[in-house]
């Protein structure tokens, strides 16, 4: 799947895992956004410290958490950052960290603007075009 066709948020897996419980899904998404904000701050510090191994672990965690909630573009960007760190490369990591912040902001804006019940009612992946 190309980056441009990726969905900002696809709640399919989360709906199945939570039996469609909108309140529980809202709690999970709220926790996800809070945790990811913390991880992004940590990543900035790790990049400045050139701590490649810790950056690798942090990017891997963001990738997995984003996959679990259906934040595909965040997951894809974290995957790229993880690949850089796996190779021991920091060049480009700052721009990927910035892109991660932007993609996470898109997820947050979508959730705040649409609301979880409306997103669940749509029952289709939310495309980037709907966010823009």
C-alpha positions in Angstrom: 0.0 0.0 0.0 1.5 3.3 -1.0 1.8 6.1 1.6 -0.7 8.3 -0.3 -3.4 5.6 -0.3 -3.0 4.7 3.4 -5.8 5.4 5.8 -5.4 7.8 8.6 -7.5 5.6 10.9 -9.0 2.2 10.2 -11.0 1.0 13.2 -11.8 -2.4 11.8 -9.4 -4.4 14.1 -10.3 -2.3 17.2 -14.0 -2.8 16.6 -13.6 -6.5 16.4 -11.3 -6.7 19.4 -13.6 -4.6 21.5 -16.9 -6.0 20.3 -17.9 -2.6 19.0 -18.0 -1.0 22.4 -17.7 2.7 21.5 -16.8 3.8 25.1 -14.0 1.2 25.4 -12.7 2.2 21.9 -12.8 5.9 23.0 -10.7 5.0 26.1 -8.2 3.0 24.1 -7.8 5.8 21.5 -7.4 8.4 24.3 -4.8 6.3 26.0 -3.0 5.7 22.7 -2.8 9.4 21.9 -1.5 10.2 25.3 1.1 7.5 25.2 2.2 8.3 21.7 2.7 12.0 22.6 5.1 10.8 25.3 6.9 8.5 23.0 7.4 11.3 20.5 9.0 13.5 23.1 11.2 10.6 24.2 12.2 10.0 20.5 13.3 13.6 20.1 15.6 13.3 23.1 16.9 10.0 21.9 17.7 11.5 18.5 19.6 14.3 20.2 21.5 11.9 22.4 22.2 9.6 19.3 20.8 6.7 21.3 20.1 4.5 18.3 19.1 1.3 20.3 16.6 3.1 22.5 15.2 4.9 19.4 14.8 1.5 17.7 12.8 0.2 20.6 10.6 3.4 20.9 9.9 3.3 17.1 9.0 -0.4 17.3 6.6 0.3 20.2 4.9 3.2 18.3 4.6 1.0 15.2 2.9 -1.8 17.2 0.6 0.4 19.1 -0.4 2.3 15.9 -1.1 -1.0 14.2 -3.3 -2.1 17.0 -5.5 1.0 16.8 -5.5 1.3 13.0 -3.4 4.4 12.7 -1.8 3.2 9.4 0.1 6.4 8.5 1.6 6.6 12.0 2.6 3.0 11.8 4.2 3.4 8.3 6.2 6.3 9.5 7.3 4.6 12.7 8.3 1.6 10.5 10.6 3.9 8.5 12.2 5.3 11.6 12.6 1.8 13.0 14.4 0.8 9.8 16.8 3.7 10.0 17.6 2.9 13.6 18.0 -0.8 12.9 20.7 0.2 10.4 22.3 2.5 13.0 21.5 5.6 10.9 20.2 8.8 12.4 20.3 10.9 9.2 16.7 11.6 8.4 15.4 10.6 11.8 14.5 14.2 12.8 12.3 14.6 9.7 10.7 11.3 10.3 10.0 12.2 13.9 8.4 15.4 12.7 6.3 13.5 10.2 5.3 11.2 13.1 4.0 14.2 15.0 2.1 15.4 12.0 0.5 12.0 11.4 -0.4 11.6 15.0 -2.0 15.1 14.9 -4.1 14.0 12.0 -5.4 11.0 14.0 -6.1 13.2 17.0 -7.9 15.9 14.9 -10.0 13.2 13.1 -11.1 11.7 16.4 -11.8 15.1 18.0 -13.7 16.4 14.9 -15.7 13.3 14.0 -16.0 11.6 17.4 -15.7 7.9 17.9 -19.4 7.1 17.6 -19.5 8.7 14.1 -16.3 7.0 13.1 -17.7 3.6 14.1 -21.0 4.3 12.4 -19.2 5.0 9.1 -17.9 1.4 9.4 -15.3 2.1 6.6 -11.7 3.0 6.9 -11.2 6.8 7.0 -9.1 8.0 4.1 -6.6 10.8 4.1 -8.8 12.8 1.8 -11.6 13.0 4.4 -9.1 14.6 6.9 -7.7 17.2 4.5 
